[in-house]
Amino acid sequence: MVSLVDWFYTNPRLKRLEINKFDETVCAGSRLYNWNTILPKFKDTLHYLSMSGYEEPIQEDQMTFRFGPSRMLTCLPELEKLAYLRVPLHYVSSHRPQPLRDMGAPPGGPGDSDTDDNHQNSITAENIRQRIMTEFPPSLKAVDIIEYENYRDDEPWDKIRERETYHLTL
């Protein structure tokens, strides 16, 4: 884990970064490093940032490992050259995929799609911008925001998958 952080610091001219799954392990257990401390090191060079491909349900401690106390990607305004961004909605907002109701649980409980005010179906292309809580750098031209949903296959535990991608042209 520390060796990957070291690699970032030995490549100061990084222009493109694509992360597919497991980014929480880069900063896990570190109080010094998270994406909000690492990415600004490339503020003058990073043009393309993509973080996607997640399968494990979102846990708040992982969000803290990834981003620090904000639990969101708040360093974006510092990335002066960033032109393209692809990230999950839960990286730029407080939205989290709703948990699935356990089999046999009575309707109306947490995660019940009929009663949950923050249900993911309420997200639309028209209101996606209002859900984003972080600022973008002026250099940003296009953003893909990925909405994830919980699902359950043959396993007894939840997983997440991409539900919808919203393309924003700035």
PyMOL CGO cylinders between C-alpha atoms (Angstrom):
from pymol import cmd
from pymol.cgo import CYLINDER

trace = [
    CYLINDER, 0.00, 0.00, 0.00, 2.70, 2.49, 0.92, 0.3, 1, 1, 1, 1, 1, 1,
    CYLINDER, 2.70, 2.49, 0.92, 4.65, 1.50, -2.20, 0.3, 1, 1, 1, 1, 1, 1,
    CYLINDER, 4.65, 1.50, -2.20, 1.77, 2.64, -4.42, 0.3, 1, 1, 1, 1, 1, 1,
    CYLINDER, 1.77, 2.64, -4.42, 1.66, 5.98, -2.60, 0.3, 1, 1, 1, 1, 1, 1,
    CYLINDER, 1.66, 5.98, -2.60, 5.45, 6.17, -3.07, 0.3, 1, 1, 1, 1, 1, 1,
    CYLINDER, 5.45, 6.17, -3.07, 4.97, 5.48, -6.79, 0.3, 1, 1, 1, 1, 1, 1,
    CYLINDER, 4.97, 5.48, -6.79, 2.56, 8.41, -7.05, 0.3, 1, 1, 1, 1, 1, 1,
    CYLINDER, 2.56, 8.41, -7.05, 5.14, 10.71, -5.49, 0.3, 1, 1, 1, 1, 1, 1,
    CYLINDER, 5.14, 10.71, -5.49, 7.91, 9.53, -7.83, 0.3, 1, 1, 1, 1, 1, 1,
    CYLINDER, 7.91, 9.53, -7.83, 5.77, 10.28, -10.92, 0.3, 1, 1, 1, 1, 1, 1,
    CYLINDER, 5.77, 10.28, -10.92, 5.09, 14.01, -10.58, 0.3, 1, 1, 1, 1, 1, 1,
    CYLINDER, 5.09, 14.01, -10.58, 4.08, 14.44, -14.25, 0.3, 1, 1, 1, 1, 1, 1,
    CYLINDER, 4.08, 14.44, -14.25, 1.08, 12.07, -14.10, 0.3, 1, 1, 1, 1, 1, 1,
    CYLINDER, 1.08, 12.07, -14.10, -1.43, 13.09, -16.79, 0.3, 1, 1, 1, 1, 1, 1,
    CYLINDER, -1.43, 13.09, -16.79, -3.93, 10.23, -16.77, 0.3, 1, 1, 1, 1, 1, 1,
    CYLINDER, -3.93, 10.23, -16.77, -5.16, 8.11, -13.88, 0.3, 1, 1, 1, 1, 1, 1,
    CYLINDER, -5.16, 8.11, -13.88, -7.68, 5.28, -14.28, 0.3, 1, 1, 1, 1, 1, 1,
    CYLINDER, -7.68, 5.28, -14.28, -8.62, 3.26, -11.23, 0.3, 1, 1, 1, 1, 1, 1,
    CYLINDER, -8.62, 3.26, -11.23, -10.83, 0.23, -11.56, 0.3, 1, 1, 1, 1, 1, 1,
    CYLINDER, -10.83, 0.23, -11.56, -11.85, -1.14, -8.13, 0.3, 1, 1, 1, 1, 1, 1,
    CYLINDER, -11.85, -1.14, -8.13, -9.98, -1.34, -4.86, 0.3, 1, 1, 1, 1, 1, 1,
    CYLINDER, -9.98, -1.34, -4.86, -8.87, 2.27, -4.52, 0.3, 1, 1, 1, 1, 1, 1,
    CYLINDER, -8.87, 2.27, -4.52, -9.65, 2.22, -0.78, 0.3, 1, 1, 1, 1, 1, 1,
    CYLINDER, -9.65, 2.22, -0.78, -6.59, 0.02, -0.23, 0.3, 1, 1, 1, 1, 1, 1,
    CYLINDER, -6.59, 0.02, -0.23, -4.26, 2.78, -1.46, 0.3, 1, 1, 1, 1, 1, 1,
    CYLINDER, -4.26, 2.78, -1.46, -4.92, 4.84, 1.65, 0.3, 1, 1, 1, 1, 1, 1,
    CYLINDER, -4.92, 4.84, 1.65, -6.25, 2.28, 4.15, 0.3, 1, 1, 1, 1, 1, 1,
    CYLINDER, -6.25, 2.28, 4.15, -4.80, 2.74, 7.58, 0.3, 1, 1, 1, 1, 1, 1,
    CYLINDER, -4.80, 2.74, 7.58, -2.94, 5.93, 6.70, 0.3, 1, 1, 1, 1, 1, 1,
    CYLINDER, -2.94, 5.93, 6.70, -3.72, 9.20, 8.42, 0.3, 1, 1, 1, 1, 1, 1,
    CYLINDER, -3.72, 9.20, 8.42, -1.37, 11.06, 6.10, 0.3, 1, 1, 1, 1, 1, 1,
    CYLINDER, -1.37, 11.06, 6.10, -2.58, 9.94, 2.69, 0.3, 1, 1, 1, 1, 1, 1,
    CYLINDER, -2.58, 9.94, 2.69, -5.96, 9.90, 1.01, 0.3, 1, 1, 1, 1, 1, 1,
    CYLINDER, -5.96, 9.90, 1.01, -7.15, 10.91, -2.46, 0.3, 1, 1, 1, 1, 1, 1,
    CYLINDER, -7.15, 10.91, -2.46, -7.63, 14.50, -1.29, 0.3, 1, 1, 1, 1, 1, 1,
    CYLINDER, -7.63, 14.50, -1.29, -3.94, 14.69, -0.31, 0.3, 1, 1, 1, 1, 1, 1,
    CYLINDER, -3.94, 14.69, -0.31, -2.50, 12.63, -3.19, 0.3, 1, 1, 1, 1, 1, 1,
    CYLINDER, -2.50, 12.63, -3.19, -4.31, 14.08, -6.23, 0.3, 1, 1, 1, 1, 1, 1,
    CYLINDER, -4.31, 14.08, -6.23, -3.33, 17.74, -5.64, 0.3, 1, 1, 1, 1, 1, 1,
    CYLINDER, -3.33, 17.74, -5.64, 0.31, 16.68, -6.15, 0.3, 1, 1, 1, 1, 1, 1,
    CYLINDER, 0.31, 16.68, -6.15, -0.66, 16.44, -9.84, 0.3, 1, 1, 1, 1, 1, 1,
    CYLINDER, -0.66, 16.44, -9.84, -2.63, 19.69, -10.01, 0.3, 1, 1, 1, 1, 1, 1,
    CYLINDER, -2.63, 19.69, -10.01, -0.47, 21.01, -12.87, 0.3, 1, 1, 1, 1, 1, 1,
    CYLINDER, -0.47, 21.01, -12.87, -0.44, 17.82, -14.97, 0.3, 1, 1, 1, 1, 1, 1,
    CYLINDER, -0.44, 17.82, -14.97, -3.49, 15.59, -14.39, 0.3, 1, 1, 1, 1, 1, 1,
    CYLINDER, -3.49, 15.59, -14.39, -5.91, 15.89, -17.33, 0.3, 1, 1, 1, 1, 1, 1,
    CYLINDER, -5.91, 15.89, -17.33, -7.95, 12.67, -17.00, 0.3, 1, 1, 1, 1, 1, 1,
    CYLINDER, -7.95, 12.67, -17.00, -9.26, 10.99, -13.85, 0.3, 1, 1, 1, 1, 1, 1,
    CYLINDER, -9.26, 10.99, -13.85, -11.49, 7.91, -13.84, 0.3, 1, 1, 1, 1, 1, 1,
    CYLINDER, -11.49, 7.91, -13.84, -12.49, 5.90, -10.75, 0.3, 1, 1, 1, 1, 1, 1,
    CYLINDER, -12.49, 5.90, -10.75, -15.03, 3.10, -11.31, 0.3, 1, 1, 1, 1, 1, 1,
    CYLINDER, -15.03, 3.10, -11.31, -15.75, -0.63, -11.32, 0.3, 1, 1, 1, 1, 1, 1,
    CYLINDER, -15.75, -0.63, -11.32, -16.80, -1.09, -7.72, 0.3, 1, 1, 1, 1, 1, 1,
    CYLINDER, -16.80, -1.09, -7.72, -18.61, -4.19, -6.47, 0.3, 1, 1, 1, 1, 1, 1,
    CYLINDER, -18.61, -4.19, -6.47, -18.43, -4.05, -2.68, 0.3, 1, 1, 1, 1, 1, 1,
    CYLINDER, -18.43, -4.05, -2.68, -21.11, -2.14, -0.75, 0.3, 1, 1, 1, 1, 1, 1,
    CYLINDER, -21.11, -2.14, -0.75, -20.11, 1.32, 0.42, 0.3, 1, 1, 1, 1, 1, 1,
    CYLINDER, -20.11, 1.32, 0.42, -18.88, 1.48, 4.00, 0.3, 1, 1, 1, 1, 1, 1,
    CYLINDER, -18.88, 1.48, 4.00, -18.34, 4.82, 5.68, 0.3, 1, 1, 1, 1, 1, 1,
    CYLINDER, -18.34, 4.82, 5.68, -14.94, 3.81, 7.08, 0.3, 1, 1, 1, 1, 1, 1,
    CYLINDER, -14.94, 3.81, 7.08, -13.76, 3.11, 3.51, 0.3, 1, 1, 1, 1, 1, 1,
    CYLINDER, -13.76, 3.11, 3.51, -14.97, 6.56, 2.48, 0.3, 1, 1, 1, 1, 1, 1,
    CYLINDER, -14.97, 6.56, 2.48, -12.89, 8.04, 5.31, 0.3, 1, 1, 1, 1, 1, 1,
    CYLINDER, -12.89, 8.04, 5.31, -9.83, 6.03, 4.17, 0.3, 1, 1, 1, 1, 1, 1,
    CYLINDER, -9.83, 6.03, 4.17, -10.36, 7.26, 0.60, 0.3, 1, 1, 1, 1, 1, 1,
    CYLINDER, -10.36, 7.26, 0.60, -11.02, 10.94, 1.27, 0.3, 1, 1, 1, 1, 1, 1,
    CYLINDER, -11.02, 10.94, 1.27, -10.37, 11.84, 4.90, 0.3, 1, 1, 1, 1, 1, 1,
    CYLINDER, -10.37, 11.84, 4.90, -12.99, 13.40, 7.17, 0.3, 1, 1, 1, 1, 1, 1,
    CYLINDER, -12.99, 13.40, 7.17, -15.01, 14.90, 4.27, 0.3, 1, 1, 1, 1, 1, 1,
    CYLINDER, -15.01, 14.90, 4.27, -15.78, 11.40, 2.94, 0.3, 1, 1, 1, 1, 1, 1,
    CYLINDER, -15.78, 11.40, 2.94, -15.95, 13.01, -0.52, 0.3, 1, 1, 1, 1, 1, 1,
    CYLINDER, -15.95, 13.01, -0.52, -13.55, 13.97, -3.29, 0.3, 1, 1, 1, 1, 1, 1,
    CYLINDER, -13.55, 13.97, -3.29, -13.14, 17.63, -2.30, 0.3, 1, 1, 1, 1, 1, 1,
    CYLINDER, -13.14, 17.63, -2.30, -9.76, 18.37, -3.91, 0.3, 1, 1, 1, 1, 1, 1,
    CYLINDER, -9.76, 18.37, -3.91, -11.14, 18.72, -7.45, 0.3, 1, 1, 1, 1, 1, 1,
    CYLINDER, -11.14, 18.72, -7.45, -10.96, 22.55, -7.60, 0.3, 1, 1, 1, 1, 1, 1,
    CYLINDER, -10.96, 22.55, -7.60, -7.21, 22.27, -7.01, 0.3, 1, 1, 1, 1, 1, 1,
    CYLINDER, -7.21, 22.27, -7.01, -6.69, 20.14, -10.16, 0.3, 1, 1, 1, 1, 1, 1,
    CYLINDER, -6.69, 20.14, -10.16, -6.01, 23.05, -12.52, 0.3, 1, 1, 1, 1, 1, 1,
    CYLINDER, -6.01, 23.05, -12.52, -5.55, 20.96, -15.70, 0.3, 1, 1, 1, 1, 1, 1,
    CYLINDER, -5.55, 20.96, -15.70, -8.30, 18.39, -15.20, 0.3, 1, 1, 1, 1, 1, 1,
    CYLINDER, -8.30, 18.39, -15.20, -10.45, 18.19, -18.36, 0.3, 1, 1, 1, 1, 1, 1,
    CYLINDER, -10.45, 18.19, -18.36, -12.31, 14.87, -17.86, 0.3, 1, 1, 1, 1, 1, 1,
    CYLINDER, -12.31, 14.87, -17.86, -13.66, 13.22, -14.73, 0.3, 1, 1, 1, 1, 1, 1,
    CYLINDER, -13.66, 13.22, -14.73, -15.48, 9.89, -14.26, 0.3, 1, 1, 1, 1, 1, 1,
    CYLINDER, -15.48, 9.89, -14.26, -16.46, 9.07, -10.67, 0.3, 1, 1, 1, 1, 1, 1,
    CYLINDER, -16.46, 9.07, -10.67, -19.24, 7.46, -8.66, 0.3, 1, 1, 1, 1, 1, 1,
    CYLINDER, -19.24, 7.46, -8.66, -21.95, 9.79, -7.40, 0.3, 1, 1, 1, 1, 1, 1,
    CYLINDER, -21.95, 9.79, -7.40, -21.09, 8.79, -3.83, 0.3, 1, 1, 1, 1, 1, 1,
    CYLINDER, -21.09, 8.79, -3.83, -17.59, 10.28, -4.34, 0.3, 1, 1, 1, 1, 1, 1,
    CYLINDER, -17.59, 10.28, -4.34, -18.96, 13.79, -4.96, 0.3, 1, 1, 1, 1, 1, 1,
    CYLINDER, -18.96, 13.79, -4.96, -22.09, 13.74, -2.76, 0.3, 1, 1, 1, 1, 1, 1,
    CYLINDER, -22.09, 13.74, -2.76, -23.49, 12.26, 0.41, 0.3, 1, 1, 1, 1, 1, 1,
    CYLINDER, -23.49, 12.26, 0.41, -25.69, 9.90, -1.65, 0.3, 1, 1, 1, 1, 1, 1,
    CYLINDER, -25.69, 9.90, -1.65, -25.12, 6.20, -0.97, 0.3, 1, 1, 1, 1, 1, 1,
    CYLINDER, -25.12, 6.20, -0.97, -26.78, 3.23, -2.69, 0.3, 1, 1, 1, 1, 1, 1,
    CYLINDER, -26.78, 3.23, -2.69, -29.68, 2.14, -0.51, 0.3, 1, 1, 1, 1, 1, 1,
    CYLINDER, -29.68, 2.14, -0.51, -29.33, -1.20, 1.30, 0.3, 1, 1, 1, 1, 1, 1,
    CYLINDER, -29.33, -1.20, 1.30, -31.56, -4.03, 0.20, 0.3, 1, 1, 1, 1, 1, 1,
    CYLINDER, -31.56, -4.03, 0.20, -34.27, -5.18, 2.56, 0.3, 1, 1, 1, 1, 1, 1,
    CYLINDER, -34.27, -5.18, 2.56, -33.46, -8.56, 4.08, 0.3, 1, 1, 1, 1, 1, 1,
    CYLINDER, -33.46, -8.56, 4.08, -35.72, -11.41, 3.07, 0.3, 1, 1, 1, 1, 1, 1,
    CYLINDER, -35.72, -11.41, 3.07, -38.46, -11.80, 5.64, 0.3, 1, 1, 1, 1, 1, 1,
    CYLINDER, -38.46, -11.80, 5.64, -38.10, -8.25, 6.99, 0.3, 1, 1, 1, 1, 1, 1,
    CYLINDER, -38.10, -8.25, 6.99, -41.38, -6.37, 7.25, 0.3, 1, 1, 1, 1, 1, 1,
    CYLINDER, -41.38, -6.37, 7.25, -42.09, -3.72, 4.59, 0.3, 1, 1, 1, 1, 1, 1,
    CYLINDER, -42.09, -3.72, 4.59, -41.47, -0.13, 5.58, 0.3, 1, 1, 1, 1, 1, 1,
    CYLINDER, -41.47, -0.13, 5.58, -38.04, -0.67, 7.11, 0.3, 1, 1, 1, 1, 1, 1,
    CYLINDER, -38.04, -0.67, 7.11, -34.73, 0.89, 6.07, 0.3, 1, 1, 1, 1, 1, 1,
    CYLINDER, -34.73, 0.89, 6.07, -33.95, 0.31, 2.43, 0.3, 1, 1, 1, 1, 1, 1,
    CYLINDER, -33.95, 0.31, 2.43, -37.56, -0.39, 1.50, 0.3, 1, 1, 1, 1, 1, 1,
    CYLINDER, -37.56, -0.39, 1.50, -37.91, 1.23, -1.91, 0.3, 1, 1, 1, 1, 1, 1,
    CYLINDER, -37.91, 1.23, -1.91, -41.52, 2.22, -1.24, 0.3, 1, 1, 1, 1, 1, 1,
    CYLINDER, -41.52, 2.22, -1.24, -40.71, 4.28, 1.86, 0.3, 1, 1, 1, 1, 1, 1,
    CYLINDER, -40.71, 4.28, 1.86, -37.13, 5.49, 1.50, 0.3, 1, 1, 1, 1, 1, 1,
    CYLINDER, -37.13, 5.49, 1.50, -37.00, 9.25, 0.75, 0.3, 1, 1, 1, 1, 1, 1,
    CYLINDER, -37.00, 9.25, 0.75, -33.45, 8.99, -0.62, 0.3, 1, 1, 1, 1, 1, 1,
    CYLINDER, -33.45, 8.99, -0.62, -34.23, 6.15, -3.01, 0.3, 1, 1, 1, 1, 1, 1,
    CYLINDER, -34.23, 6.15, -3.01, -31.89, 6.00, -5.99, 0.3, 1, 1, 1, 1, 1, 1,
    CYLINDER, -31.89, 6.00, -5.99, -34.79, 6.05, -8.49, 0.3, 1, 1, 1, 1, 1, 1,
    CYLINDER, -34.79, 6.05, -8.49, -35.29, 9.70, -7.59, 0.3, 1, 1, 1, 1, 1, 1,
    CYLINDER, -35.29, 9.70, -7.59, -31.99, 10.55, -9.31, 0.3, 1, 1, 1, 1, 1, 1,
    CYLINDER, -31.99, 10.55, -9.31, -32.49, 11.79, -12.85, 0.3, 1, 1, 1, 1, 1, 1,
    CYLINDER, -32.49, 11.79, -12.85, -30.40, 13.45, -15.54, 0.3, 1, 1, 1, 1, 1, 1,
    CYLINDER, -30.40, 13.45, -15.54, -32.24, 16.67, -14.70, 0.3, 1, 1, 1, 1, 1, 1,
    CYLINDER, -32.24, 16.67, -14.70, -31.43, 16.69, -10.97, 0.3, 1, 1, 1, 1, 1, 1,
    CYLINDER, -31.43, 16.69, -10.97, -27.98, 15.06, -10.90, 0.3, 1, 1, 1, 1, 1, 1,
    CYLINDER, -27.98, 15.06, -10.90, -26.22, 18.44, -10.74, 0.3, 1, 1, 1, 1, 1, 1,
    CYLINDER, -26.22, 18.44, -10.74, -28.10, 19.37, -7.56, 0.3, 1, 1, 1, 1, 1, 1,
    CYLINDER, -28.10, 19.37, -7.56, -26.87, 16.20, -5.87, 0.3, 1, 1, 1, 1, 1, 1,
    CYLINDER, -26.87, 16.20, -5.87, -23.19, 17.01, -6.49, 0.3, 1, 1, 1, 1, 1, 1,
    CYLINDER, -23.19, 17.01, -6.49, -21.74, 18.64, -3.38, 0.3, 1, 1, 1, 1, 1, 1,
    CYLINDER, -21.74, 18.64, -3.38, -18.15, 19.22, -4.49, 0.3, 1, 1, 1, 1, 1, 1,
    CYLINDER, -18.15, 19.22, -4.49, -16.87, 21.97, -6.75, 0.3, 1, 1, 1, 1, 1, 1,
    CYLINDER, -16.87, 21.97, -6.75, -15.23, 21.38, -10.11, 0.3, 1, 1, 1, 1, 1, 1,
    CYLINDER, -15.23, 21.38, -10.11, -12.15, 23.11, -11.51, 0.3, 1, 1, 1, 1, 1, 1,
    CYLINDER, -12.15, 23.11, -11.51, -12.71, 25.66, -14.31, 0.3, 1, 1, 1, 1, 1, 1,
    CYLINDER, -12.71, 25.66, -14.31, -10.64, 23.50, -16.68, 0.3, 1, 1, 1, 1, 1, 1,
    CYLINDER, -10.64, 23.50, -16.68, -13.16, 20.61, -16.52, 0.3, 1, 1, 1, 1, 1, 1,
    CYLINDER, -13.16, 20.61, -16.52, -14.96, 20.05, -19.84, 0.3, 1, 1, 1, 1, 1, 1,
    CYLINDER, -14.96, 20.05, -19.84, -16.84, 16.78, -19.29, 0.3, 1, 1, 1, 1, 1, 1,
    CYLINDER, -16.84, 16.78, -19.29, -17.94, 14.70, -16.32, 0.3, 1, 1, 1, 1, 1, 1,
    CYLINDER, -17.94, 14.70, -16.32, -19.42, 11.23, -16.13, 0.3, 1, 1, 1, 1, 1, 1,
    CYLINDER, -19.42, 11.23, -16.13, -21.18, 10.60, -12.82, 0.3, 1, 1, 1, 1, 1, 1,
    CYLINDER, -21.18, 10.60, -12.82, -21.90, 6.94, -12.12, 0.3, 1, 1, 1, 1, 1, 1,
    CYLINDER, -21.90, 6.94, -12.12, -24.85, 6.01, -9.97, 0.3, 1, 1, 1, 1, 1, 1,
    CYLINDER, -24.85, 6.01, -9.97, -24.50, 2.66, -8.23, 0.3, 1, 1, 1, 1, 1, 1,
    CYLINDER, -24.50, 2.66, -8.23, -27.22, 0.40, -6.85, 0.3, 1, 1, 1, 1, 1, 1,
    CYLINDER, -27.22, 0.40, -6.85, -27.19, -2.49, -4.43, 0.3, 1, 1, 1, 1, 1, 1,
    CYLINDER, -27.19, -2.49, -4.43, -28.13, -5.92, -5.68, 0.3, 1, 1, 1, 1, 1, 1,
    CYLINDER, -28.13, -5.92, -5.68, -27.95, -9.49, -4.53, 0.3, 1, 1, 1, 1, 1, 1,
    CYLINDER, -27.95, -9.49, -4.53, -27.14, -12.47, -6.74, 0.3, 1, 1, 1, 1, 1, 1,
    CYLINDER, -27.14, -12.47, -6.74, -26.68, -16.05, -5.55, 0.3, 1, 1, 1, 1, 1, 1,
    CYLINDER, -26.68, -16.05, -5.55, -24.70, -14.86, -2.53, 0.3, 1, 1, 1, 1, 1, 1,
    CYLINDER, -24.70, -14.86, -2.53, -26.43, -13.86, 0.73, 0.3, 1, 1, 1, 1, 1, 1,
    CYLINDER, -26.43, -13.86, 0.73, -24.69, -10.45, 0.84, 0.3, 1, 1, 1, 1, 1, 1,
    CYLINDER, -24.69, -10.45, 0.84, -25.18, -7.23, -1.06, 0.3, 1, 1, 1, 1, 1, 1,
    CYLINDER, -25.18, -7.23, -1.06, -22.96, -6.05, -3.90, 0.3, 1, 1, 1, 1, 1, 1,
    CYLINDER, -22.96, -6.05, -3.90, -23.10, -2.85, -5.88, 0.3, 1, 1, 1, 1, 1, 1,
    CYLINDER, -23.10, -2.85, -5.88, -23.14, -2.32, -9.62, 0.3, 1, 1, 1, 1, 1, 1,
    CYLINDER, -23.14, -2.32, -9.62, -23.37, 0.56, -12.01, 0.3, 1, 1, 1, 1, 1, 1,
    CYLINDER, -23.37, 0.56, -12.01, -27.00, 1.56, -12.48, 0.3, 1, 1, 1, 1, 1, 1,
    CYLINDER, -27.00, 1.56, -12.48, -26.70, 4.65, -14.66, 0.3, 1, 1, 1, 1, 1, 1,
    CYLINDER, -26.70, 4.65, -14.66, -24.05, 7.01, -15.96, 0.3, 1, 1, 1, 1, 1, 1,
    CYLINDER, -24.05, 7.01, -15.96, -24.90, 10.68, -16.33, 0.3, 1, 1, 1, 1, 1, 1,
    CYLINDER, -24.90, 10.68, -16.33, -22.79, 12.67, -18.78, 0.3, 1, 1, 1, 1, 1, 1,
    CYLINDER, -22.79, 12.67, -18.78, -22.39, 16.37, -18.00, 0.3, 1, 1, 1, 1, 1, 1,
    CYLINDER, -22.39, 16.37, -18.00, -20.85, 18.80, -20.43, 0.3, 1, 1, 1, 1, 1, 1,
    CYLINDER, -20.85, 18.80, -20.43, -19.56, 21.89, -18.67, 0.3, 1, 1, 1, 1, 1, 1,
]
cmd.load_cgo(trace, "trace")
